[in-house]
Every structure is written in C-alpha cells, then in structure tokens.
Amino acid sequence: MTLEELQKQALKLPTSDRWKLLQTLLKSLKRETPPKLKRGNLSRLRGIAKNSEVTDNVDSKENDWWLKVSGSFENDPTFDEAVRLGQEWRKSAE
C-alpha cells in the first residue's frame, strides 16, 4: 500500500477515529525518533498536510457542529502535544 492510498483511507475515517490514529502516530514518533530527526519529520508532516484534503461527512444543515466537539479534547495530553507541534511547525516556517 502506498502512502497516498493510506492517506485516502485514513481521511475516510470518522473524525474521532482520525484523532485516535493521530494519537497513536504521535506516540510512535516520540518513542522511535531520535531528537535530531524530529525536525525532518516535521517537514514531512508539513508536506503531507499541504497535499491532504480533510473532508468530513457533515450535514450542511448542522450549523452547531462545533458545540458537539467544543471542549472534547480538554485535558488531553495527546491533543496538547499536537497543538504544541503545530505551533513549533508554524514558528519554523516563519
């Protein structure tokens, strides 16, 4: 299976399952990546993000979807790590 095929399959997953997948990937990267290679991984993640289109099967009539997810990642260390990595990436891209 190619990376592109895997990405397409992952993007078909419900949002909650994609977050679980992200948590698993972040844990794996933290465990397996030497510190000097982490910057390179951020570059690869940046490329994947640029080439990926995230779509959800959200009914356009639902205008209050954000109420259902608001606060759902409160006190979630994996989400906090994803936010931190995003901030680190944005700072490195400046």
N, C-alpha and C positions, 0 to 999 in steps of 0.2 A: 504494500500500500504506500502510495506517495504521500508526502506532506500535504499537498493540495487536496487529495482525496480525504485525508484525515481531517483537515480543516473544514471541508464541506460537511462532513458527517457531524463534527462537533458543533457546528453552527446550526444544525437541525435540532439539536437537543433543547429541551426547555431551559429557560434561564437558570433555574435553580440547579439543574444538573451541570450546566456550564460552570457555575460558581464552584461546585464540588470538584469538577475537573481542574479548575484553576488552582484551588487549594492543594490538590494532590501534586500538580506540576510545581507549584512554588515550594512545597516541602521537599520534593525531589531535587529541585535546583539548589536549594540551600544545603542539602546534605551532600550532594555529589559534585558541586562546582568549587574548584579552588578559587580563593579571593581574586587572583589576578585575571581569571577568565570571566568573572561576573560581568565586567563591563562589556565584553564581547557578546555575552548572552543578551544584555540589554539592547545591543544593536540589532541582534537577530529578532528579538521581540518587537522592536520598533518596526522592522521590515514586515513582519507578519501582520502587525496591526495596520500598517498602511495598505497592505494588499488584501485585507479581510473585510468583508462586509457583514456586519452583525445585523441580523434581522430577527424579529420576534413575530410570532403569530398573535398579535394583539389586535383585538377588535377596535376599529377606529372610533366606534361609538363610546368606548370607555375612556372618558376624559380624566377619571380619577384613579388611573392605574398606579400612580406614584404613591397614593395613600396606602396601597397594599404592600408596597416594598419599603416605604419610609421607615427607617429605624431597624430594618430586618438584619442589618449587619452590625448593630451596636454591640460593643464589647467583643467583637470577633477579631482575634489576633491575625488571622489569615487575611481578612479584608484590610485591616490596618497595614499589613505588610504590602499588600497590593497597592494601596494608596501611597505608601512611602516609596515604593519602587517607581510608581508613576511620577511622583514629584522629583525623584532623583533623575529619571529619564528626561523630564522637561527641563530641568536645570542644565543637564549635559547637552541638550540640544540648542541652548541659547548661544 
